[in-house]
Amino acid sequence: MPNAMGRMASNYLRQHPVVAISTFGRQMGMGVRAGRSLTSDIVHRTFPFSEFIRQCAFMASTSVIPTLLVAIPFGVIVSVQVGAIAGQVGATSFAGAANGLGIIRQGAPLVTALLMAGAVGSAVCADLGSRTIRDEIDAMEVMAISPLQRLVVPRLAAAMLVSVLLCGSVCFVGFITGYMFNVFVQSGTPGSYLGTFAAFATIGDLVLALIKSVVFGAIVAIVACDKGLTTRGGPGGVANSVNAAVVSSVILLFAVNVLFTQLYTIVFPARLI
């Protein structure tokens, strides 16, 4: 028995990296093809706007309320932690700057990405996975209808748009929540909060957050579509695909976020004032 388990573990460790690299390459290929198809459809006016609008409405209805409900306590948590540390070092006037940088640079894009992966990504993967096991995708290919153009492209565009709108909403809600908590609970002054926020948080930070949200939305859409379209094994396979889509999306999102943060820090070094 121990030998059998050892062989299973050895086979898993040997095969899993190969499968992971193959999956990543397949998803990168799908992303490139979907981006090219999206550009071509817009230029040639063949973009399926009706499906795009339906997907936008579906994704927004799925993720808006959970995202905003997460943004409010997130703003409070940041204010509590920053206020406690700032009070210990006598720098309470810089609470606005810390809240602004924390929410805009990191908090808003990550909250948006995680909610998109958990709510939108799982729903998209389940939808496409169900269609796959019912042979609807094969039927589309038999009728010379491209699943990439008909199903993936509108979902990709919708995910990028909804992600940007959610990120902007989280930035606004997080800022208002942090401001109200700092002023009414921590006895901070409105002027110092707004002044330090404006001094440290720049337009570049907001642009970075929105760019990150676009990329994060694209990652969620591509991973969910890939996992859904490669579903095998009936209803149980759909459940496995949804789980794999969420886990893979979260891992990729954090990896890409680290890359964005490092590049932004190198190009635009932090300033003291």
Stockholm file with secondary structure:
# STOCKHOLM 1.0

chainA/1-273         MPNAMGRMASNYLRQHPVVAISTFGRQMGMGVRAGRSLTSDIVHRTFPFSEFIRQCAFMASTSVIPTLLVAIPFGVIVSVQVGAIAGQVGATSFAGAANGLGIIRQGAPLVTALLMAGAVGSAVCADLGSRTIRDEIDAMEVMAISPLQRLVVPRLAAAMLVSVLLCGSVCFVGFITGYMFNVFVQSGTPGSYLGTFAAFATIGDLVLALIKSVVFGAIVAIVACDKGLTTRGGPGGVANSVNAAVVSSVILLFAVNVLFTQLYTIVFPARLI
#=GR chainA/1-273 SS CHHHHHHHHHHHHHHHHHHHHHHHHHHHHHHHHHHHHHHHHHHTTCCCHHHHHHHHHHHHHHHHHHHHHHHHHHHHHHHHHHHHHHHHHTCGGGHHHHHHHIIIIIIHHHHHHHHIIIIIIHHHHHHHHHHHHTTHHHHHHHTTCCHIIIIIHHHHHHHHHHHHHHHHHHHHHHHHHHHHHHHHTSCCCHHHHHHHHHHHCCHHHHHHHHHHHHHHHHHHHHHHHHHHHTCCSHHHHHHHHHHHHHHHHHHHHHHHHHHHHHHHHHHSCCCCC
#=GC SS_cons         CHHHHHHHHHHHHHHHHHHHHHHHHHHHHHHHHHHHHHHHHHHTTCCCHHHHHHHHHHHHHHHHHHHHHHHHHHHHHHHHHHHHHHHHHTCGGGHHHHHHHIIIIIIHHHHHHHHIIIIIIHHHHHHHHHHHHTTHHHHHHHTTCCHIIIIIHHHHHHHHHHHHHHHHHHHHHHHHHHHHHHHHTSCCCHHHHHHHHHHHCCHHHHHHHHHHHHHHHHHHHHHHHHHHHTCCSHHHHHHHHHHHHHHHHHHHHHHHHHHHHHHHHHHSCCCCC
//
